[in-house]
Amino acid sequence: MLLLSKEDIKEVITMREAVEAVKESFRLFSAGKSNVPLRTNINVPEHDGSMLFMPSLVEDLDMGCLKVVNVFPENVKKGLPTTPAQVILIDASNGMVASVLDGTYVTQLRTGAASGAAFDVLANKDCEKGALIGTGGQAATQLEAMLAVRDLEEVKIFDLNRERLQAFVESMNQELDGYGAHILAAESSDDAVEDADLLICATPSSTPVFDGNRVKDGATLSCVGSYQPHMQEMDPVILTRASGIYFDSREAVLSEAGDILIPLETGVITEDDFTGDLGDVLLGNVEGRRADDEIIVFKTVGIGTQDLVTAKKIYDRAVEAGVGTNWD
């Protein structure tokens, strides 16, 4: 069994490679080549947390996966990861555990890569400005993903906690300086959103975190924070303006994401407004962007195939490079 830490993972895979791995996971999922039961979600209301269990299998790869991920937003105040997790990669030919990976970083990596995949497939090619709302555990990889797939000049970041915002901006300007983008702290969500070609929301908010009327024509949005029915970081106005509404998994989104469930319940949108899953766009079964001025929305809650394919890519690279710790 190979144990892989965050540092091990970062040594063997880039964000661009993770984006390609996640694209492949979406293709496999939409082609019906993965077995992905809906995840089990156990709430821990006393601590505002959730424990999530996500199994998956891809027979063509002879690989299974179980991710145990615990979402505790209040951990940010304690200096702890908001999504502590482990990914268990299983050899499906014999049932033996092949690897245990730092699931917190795998989750951050593949969730960022999901936004990157959506932008790479659906966004205009000449994007110049990005926006990110939220500076929690998912934020760094979300930011890197938009930079990895589009040559942006600047990205504005907003968070209600000004001290955390400033620290994040300073850190990201150093860590991601190789991309050449200027990363700025926005004064407000309106300031961040206006003129943004790409917008990512990564918050656990139960109320919308941006004004959908301020989003420019032609923008592409990825909302990744809402993973429970009461959560709604996306302004429903944007759904009425969007020409396309895409998902990682329609079934998964409709089982838990308040960003979509609440507007459905209130009649703001109907299921007829949905365009399809990103994997079907990649397979050529569903149309993507048709015009430069279209607003496109991508909603992701995460599917187990993402973890499996990303973890296998990491594992294969680590074995080739001799990286990680063997536990016999």
RODO-2510 file (C-alpha; in nm, 4 decimals, decimal comma):
residues 328
     n   res          X          Y          Z
     1     m     0,0000     0,0000     0,0000
     2     l     0,1371     0,3384    -0,1027
     3     l     0,0776     0,6340     0,1281
     4     l     0,0713     0,9689    -0,0538
     5     s     0,0814     1,3027     0,1279
     6     k    -0,0137     1,6438    -0,0093
     7     e     0,3531     1,7137    -0,0816
     8     d     0,3855     1,3819    -0,2660
     9     i     0,0787     1,4599    -0,4770
    10     k     0,1968     1,8105    -0,5686
    11     e     0,5293     1,6616    -0,6776
    12     v     0,3757     1,4301    -0,9375
    13     i     0,0764     1,6139    -1,0910
    14     t     0,0035     1,9651    -1,2192
    15     m    -0,3311     2,1435    -1,2209
    16     r    -0,3469     2,1214    -1,6004
    17     e    -0,2991     1,7441    -1,5774
    18     a    -0,5681     1,7270    -1,3081
    19     v    -0,8067     1,9141    -1,5390
    20     e    -0,7491     1,6532    -1,8098
    21     a    -0,8016     1,3711    -1,5578
    22     v    -1,1315     1,5241    -1,4461
    23     k    -1,2433     1,5637    -1,8067
    24     e    -1,1832     1,1915    -1,8522
    25     s    -1,3788     1,1187    -1,5345
    26     f    -1,6753     1,3159    -1,6687
    27     r    -1,6576     1,1249    -1,9996
    28     l    -1,6554     0,7910    -1,8174
    29     f    -1,9442     0,8975    -1,5969
    30     s    -2,1629     1,0221    -1,8814
    31     a    -2,0810     0,7161    -2,0928
    32     g    -2,2102     0,4925    -1,8128
    33     k    -1,8695     0,3377    -1,7582
    34     s    -1,8502     0,4123    -1,3881
    35     n    -2,0546     0,2884    -1,0955
    36     v    -2,1130     0,5858    -0,8665
    37     p    -2,3796     0,5474    -0,5955
    38     l    -2,5027     0,8767    -0,4535
    39     r    -2,2849     0,9755    -0,1635
    40     t    -2,3961     0,9174     0,1932
    41     n    -2,4172     1,2414     0,3899
    42     i    -2,4321     1,2283     0,7707
    43     n    -2,4920     1,5686     0,9265
    44     v    -2,3230     1,6750     1,2500
    45     p    -2,5435     1,9744     1,3403
    46     e    -2,3828     2,0409     1,6790
    47     h    -2,0606     2,1355     1,5020
    48     d    -2,2109     2,2620     1,1739
    49     g    -2,0459     1,9731     0,9943
    50     s    -2,1124     1,6891     0,7550
    51     m    -1,9469     1,3501     0,7046
    52     l    -1,9585     1,2312     0,3435
    53     f    -1,8831     0,8842     0,2068
    54     m    -1,8288     0,8561    -0,1686
    55     p    -1,7727     0,5157    -0,3342
    56     s    -1,6981     0,4564    -0,7018
    57     l    -1,5835     0,1894    -0,9464
    58     v    -1,4509     0,1986    -1,3030
    59     e    -1,4239    -0,1587    -1,4303
    60     d    -1,2269    -0,0590    -1,7408
    61     l    -0,9547     0,0710    -1,5097
    62     d    -0,9776    -0,2231    -1,2662
    63     m    -1,0000     0,0329    -0,9892
    64     g    -1,2378     0,1227    -0,7103
    65     c    -1,2295     0,4144    -0,4717
    66     l    -1,3801     0,5276    -0,1441
    67     k    -1,3417     0,8839    -0,0276
    68     v    -1,4257     0,9810     0,3264
    69     v    -1,4550     1,3590     0,3378
    70     n    -1,5771     1,5641     0,6312
    71     v    -1,6967     1,9197     0,5676
    72     f    -1,6579     2,1433     0,8739
    73     p    -1,6633     2,5122     0,7689
    74     e    -1,5918     2,6332     1,1223
    75     n    -1,2497     2,4663     1,1056
    76     v    -1,1169     2,7735     0,9274
    77     k    -1,1379     2,9562     1,2626
    78     k    -0,9318     2,6809     1,4255
    79     g    -0,6565     2,6743     1,1675
    80     l    -0,7706     2,3309     1,0512
    81     p    -0,8709     2,2131     0,7007
    82     t    -1,2394     2,2707     0,6298
    83     t    -1,2577     1,9421     0,4386
    84     p    -1,0360     1,6810     0,6128
    85     a    -1,0452     1,3623     0,4089
    86     q    -0,8769     1,0443     0,2915
    87     v    -0,9021     0,8713    -0,0459
    88     i    -0,8707     0,4929    -0,0492
    89     l    -0,7764     0,3528    -0,3904
    90     i    -0,8652    -0,0158    -0,4323
    91     d    -0,7374    -0,2627    -0,6906
    92     a    -1,0668    -0,3976    -0,8266
    93     s    -0,8989    -0,7133    -0,9594
    94     n    -0,8244    -0,8436    -0,6110
    95     g    -0,9817    -0,6058    -0,3553
    96     m    -0,6471    -0,4986    -0,2123
    97     v    -0,5951    -0,1360    -0,1112
    98     a    -0,3382     0,0056    -0,3535
    99     s    -0,3000     0,3486    -0,1998
   100     v    -0,4249     0,5890     0,0653
   101     l    -0,3997     0,9509    -0,0437
   102     d    -0,4403     1,2822     0,1357
   103     g    -0,8089     1,3215     0,0549
   104     t    -0,8208     1,6848     0,1592
   105     y    -0,5814     1,7779    -0,1178
   106     v    -0,7273     1,5320    -0,3700
   107     t    -1,0686     1,6919    -0,3042
   108     q    -0,9283     2,0415    -0,3458
   109     l    -0,7418     1,9388    -0,6604
   110     r    -1,0262     1,7599    -0,8370
   111     t    -1,2859     2,0204    -0,7337
   112     g    -1,0680     2,2971    -0,8704
   113     a    -1,0077     2,0873    -1,1793
   114     a    -1,3850     2,0492    -1,2280
   115     s    -1,4178     2,4271    -1,2561
   116     g    -1,1140     2,4270    -1,4813
   117     a    -1,2701     2,1613    -1,7039
   118     a    -1,5966     2,3569    -1,7271
   119     f    -1,4127     2,6775    -1,8167
   120     d    -1,1904     2,5005    -2,0681
   121     v    -1,4945     2,3507    -2,2434
   122     l    -1,7560     2,6248    -2,2033
   123     a    -1,5857     2,9627    -2,1538
   124     n    -1,4856     3,2083    -2,4249
   125     k    -1,1254     3,1712    -2,5361
   126     d    -1,0271     3,5368    -2,4892
   127     c    -1,1074     3,5709    -2,1175
   128     e    -0,9040     3,8367    -1,9393
   129     k    -1,0565     3,8806    -1,5923
   130     g    -1,1584     3,6367    -1,3231
   131     a    -1,3392     3,6573    -0,9902
   132     l    -1,3395     3,4262    -0,6897
   133     i    -1,5749     3,4581    -0,3937
   134     g    -1,4629     3,2700    -0,0830
   135     t    -1,1144     3,2026     0,0558
   136     g    -1,1739     2,8747     0,2397
   137     g    -1,0142     2,5362     0,1844
   138     q    -1,1222     2,5037    -0,1794
   139     a    -1,0183     2,8527    -0,2874
   140     a    -0,6516     2,8061    -0,3810
   141     t    -0,7105     2,5242    -0,6302
   142     q    -1,0182     2,6985    -0,7714
   143     l    -0,8051     3,0030    -0,8394
   144     e    -0,5250     2,8009    -0,9941
   145     a    -0,7703     2,6102    -1,2149
   146     m    -0,9030     2,9243    -1,3830
   147     l    -0,5461     3,0435    -1,4360
   148     a    -0,4419     2,7068    -1,5780
   149     v    -0,7024     2,7047    -1,8558
   150     r    -0,7244     3,0737    -1,9500
   151     d    -0,4526     3,3386    -1,9787
   152     l    -0,6021     3,5892    -1,7354
   153     e    -0,4621     3,9345    -1,6662
   154     e    -0,6208     3,9722    -1,3229
   155     v    -0,8419     3,7958    -1,0713
   156     k    -1,0347     3,9765    -0,7992
   157     i    -1,0995     3,7898    -0,4759
   158     f    -1,3695     3,8655    -0,2202
   159     d    -1,4366     3,7297     0,1270
   160     l    -1,6344     3,8745     0,4164
   161     n    -1,3336     3,8244     0,6453
   162     r    -1,0978     4,1034     0,5382
   163     e    -0,7994     3,9734     0,7335
   164     r    -0,8309     3,6286     0,5767
   165     l    -0,8835     3,7886     0,2349
   166     q    -0,5643     3,9934     0,2528
   167     a    -0,3620     3,6938     0,3714
   168     f    -0,5010     3,4789     0,0900
   169     v    -0,4254     3,7369    -0,1774
   170     e    -0,0686     3,7803    -0,0555
   171     s    -0,0152     3,4051    -0,0430
   172     m    -0,1623     3,3412    -0,3884
   173     n     0,0383     3,6190    -0,5535
   174     q     0,3503     3,4386    -0,4359
   175     e     0,2386     3,0790    -0,4932
   176     l     0,0836     3,1357    -0,8368
   177     d     0,3151     3,4061    -0,9702
   178     g     0,4210     3,1791    -1,2558
   179     y     0,0829     3,2317    -1,4229
   180     g     0,1467     3,6041    -1,4590
   181     a    -0,1941     3,7208    -1,3378
   182     h    -0,2411     4,0080    -1,0934
   183     i    -0,4425     3,8815    -0,7947
   184     l    -0,6319     4,1570    -0,6128
   185     a    -0,8537     4,1927    -0,3066
   186     a    -1,1986     4,3197    -0,4086
   187     e    -1,3814     4,5759    -0,1986
   188     s    -1,7127     4,3918    -0,2358
   189     s    -1,8687     4,1043    -0,4242
   190     d    -2,0037     4,3599    -0,6733
   191     d    -1,6498     4,4853    -0,7298
   192     a    -1,5295     4,1295    -0,7860
   193     v    -1,8088     4,0242    -1,0209
   194     e    -1,8271     4,3279    -1,2492
   195     d    -1,6333     4,2731    -1,5738
   196     a    -1,5373     3,9157    -1,4746
   197     d    -1,5219     3,6720    -1,7646
   198     l    -1,4888     3,3794    -1,5234
   199     l    -1,6557     3,3633    -1,1817
   200     i    -1,6191     3,0973    -0,9144
   201     c    -1,8147     3,0847    -0,5892
   202     a    -1,6752     2,8546    -0,3219
   203     t    -1,8651     2,9294    -0,0017
   204     p    -2,1035     2,7411     0,2306
   205     s    -2,3436     3,0375     0,2292
   206     s    -2,7190     2,9909     0,2680
   207     t    -2,7843     3,3241     0,0942
   208     p    -2,6588     3,4429    -0,2466
   209     v    -2,3090     3,5916    -0,2377
   210     f    -2,3290     3,7983    -0,5589
   211     d    -2,5782     4,0057    -0,7567
   212     g    -2,6745     3,8164    -1,0699
   213     n    -2,7659     4,1379    -1,2477
   214     r    -2,4040     4,2558    -1,2333
   215     v    -2,2620     3,9560    -1,4182
   216     k    -2,1519     4,0569    -1,7680
   217     d    -2,2818     3,8986    -2,0866
   218     g    -2,0490     3,6229    -2,1997
   219     a    -1,9384     3,5255    -1,8492
   220     t    -1,8979     3,1647    -1,7376
   221     l    -1,9755     3,0773    -1,3757
   222     s    -1,8849     2,7771    -1,1625
   223     c    -2,0528     2,7400    -0,8241
   224     v    -1,8964     2,4716    -0,6072
   225     g    -1,9867     2,5580    -0,2480
   226     s    -2,3532     2,4617    -0,2161
   227     y    -2,3668     2,0919    -0,1262
   228     q    -2,6807     2,0813     0,0919
   229     p    -3,0446     2,1716     0,0137
   230     h    -3,0446     2,4820     0,2364
   231     m    -2,7272     2,6299     0,0869
   232     q    -2,7602     2,8889    -0,1892
   233     e    -2,4524     3,0908    -0,2825
   234     m    -2,5743     3,1443    -0,6398
   235     d    -2,8105     3,4346    -0,7089
   236     p    -3,1082     3,2691    -0,8868
   237     v    -3,1262     3,5724    -1,1170
   238     i    -2,8250     3,4362    -1,3005
   239     l    -3,0155     3,1188    -1,3848
   240     t    -3,2828     3,3230    -1,5615
   241     r    -3,0127     3,5052    -1,7614
   242     a    -2,8128     3,1942    -1,8481
   243     s    -2,8259     3,0407    -2,1938
   244     g    -2,6828     2,7147    -2,0607
   245     i    -2,7012     2,5385    -1,7231
   246     y    -2,4602     2,2459    -1,6959
   247     f    -2,3806     1,9965    -1,4183
   248     d    -2,1185     1,7423    -1,3251
   249     s    -2,4110     1,5101    -1,2511
   250     r    -2,7718     1,6190    -1,2822
   251     e    -2,8816     1,3411    -1,0460
   252     a    -2,6266     1,4375    -0,7813
   253     v    -2,7064     1,8095    -0,8060
   254     l    -3,0807     1,7462    -0,7766
   255     s    -3,0228     1,5306    -0,4698
   256     e    -2,8533     1,7959    -0,2617
   257     a    -2,7659     2,1371    -0,4117
   258     g    -2,9745     2,4273    -0,2852
   259     d    -2,8357     2,6457    -0,5643
   260     i    -3,0639     2,4539    -0,8003
   261     l    -3,3233     2,2985    -0,5684
   262     i    -3,4408     2,6287    -0,4183
   263     p    -3,4982     2,8039    -0,7551
   264     l    -3,6820     2,4917    -0,8728
   265     e    -3,9078     2,4940    -0,5680
   266     t    -3,9850     2,8657    -0,6035
   267     g    -4,0519     2,8389    -0,9753
   268     v    -3,7658     3,0616    -1,0856
   269     i    -3,6557     2,7827    -1,3198
   270     t    -3,7832     2,4426    -1,4312
   271     e    -3,5935     2,1297    -1,5297
   272     d    -3,6576     2,2241    -1,8924
   273     d    -3,3988     2,4988    -1,8417
   274     f    -3,1210     2,2450    -1,7793
   275     t    -2,8790     2,1891    -2,0655
   276     g    -2,7001     1,8723    -1,9554
   277     d    -2,3925     1,7208    -1,7923
   278     l    -2,0441     1,8376    -1,8846
   279     g    -1,9430     1,4813    -1,9691
   280     d    -2,2059     1,4721    -2,2420
   281     v    -2,0621     1,7927    -2,3879
   282     l    -1,7187     1,6284    -2,3907
   283     l    -1,8673     1,3226    -2,5632
   284     g    -2,0380     1,5395    -2,8244
   285     n    -2,3889     1,4470    -2,7105
   286     v    -2,4843     1,7902    -2,5741
   287     e    -2,4109     2,1297    -2,7250
   288     g    -2,1768     2,3674    -2,5464
   289     r    -2,1425     2,7425    -2,5830
   290     r    -2,3045     2,8721    -2,9025
   291     a    -2,2256     3,2462    -2,8867
   292     d    -1,9704     3,4724    -2,7203
   293     d    -2,2350     3,6752    -2,5351
   294     e    -2,4045     3,3768    -2,3700
   295     i    -2,3919     3,3443    -1,9912
   296     i    -2,3051     2,9871    -1,8930
   297     v    -2,3563     2,8340    -1,5463
   298     f    -2,1834     2,5181    -1,4228
   299     k    -2,2960     2,3625    -1,0952
   300     t    -2,0858     2,0887    -0,9389
   301     v    -2,1302     1,8919    -0,6168
   302     g    -1,8632     1,6335    -0,6943
   303     i    -1,8895     1,2716    -0,8069
   304     g    -1,6824     0,9731    -0,7027
   305     t    -1,5477     0,9154    -1,0543
   306     q    -1,3528     1,2413    -1,0221
   307     d    -1,1768     1,1116    -0,7117
   308     l    -1,1071     0,7725    -0,8650
   309     v    -0,9600     0,8921    -1,1953
   310     t    -0,7607     1,1724    -1,0340
   311     a    -0,6303     0,9449    -0,7586
   312     k    -0,5310     0,6753    -1,0108
   313     k    -0,3427     0,9309    -1,2202
   314     i    -0,1597     1,0467    -0,9071
   315     y    -0,0897     0,6883    -0,7972
   316     d     0,0461     0,5830    -1,1374
   317     r     0,2723     0,8888    -1,1517
   318     a     0,3931     0,8302    -0,7960
   319     v     0,4806     0,4659    -0,8674
   320     e     0,6737     0,5702    -1,1790
   321     a     0,8624     0,8405    -0,9881
   322     g     0,9230     0,6392    -0,6729
   323     v     0,7356     0,8940    -0,4638
   324     g     0,5418     0,8133    -0,1447
   325     t     0,5741     0,5833     0,1545
   326     n     0,5194     0,2088     0,1222
   327     w     0,3243     0,0478     0,4052
   328     d     0,3555    -0,3281     0,3862
***
